[in-house]
Amino acid sequence: MDRRRHPRFDTDQPVSLTVLGAHATTLDGVVLNISGSGMRLMLDCRIPLNTAVRVDLGDSIFLGEVCYTEPAGDRFATGLVLDQVLQPSVGLESLIQALRPEPVTTTIP
């Protein structure tokens, strides 16, 4: 019985994963599937459980932590629990531009 809260969507997209913390490291990987609360990646190295990570996928940034990692041939299947998703917003960008003060120009007589 599948007890997942969110449906998973299969994908095969390259991502950049950053291990957060004092010794930040960036790795290339592939997203195998994604849901509203998690992500499964294929990486070249093992990342310890509960490690905080950032995943850059297109224009979106996902923040989460490693909930499992298991060998998959010469690579590692890594599961993430997602905490936050940051996506660009055209409306927000327009609002920021509208609120930005006009440059002040002065003329000297």
ABEGO torsion letter per residue (X at the ends): XBABABBBBBBBBBBBBBBBEABBBBBBBBBABBBAABBBBBBABBBBBGBBBBBBBEABBBBBBBABBBBBEABBBBBBBBABBBBBBAAAAAAAAAABBBBBBBBBX
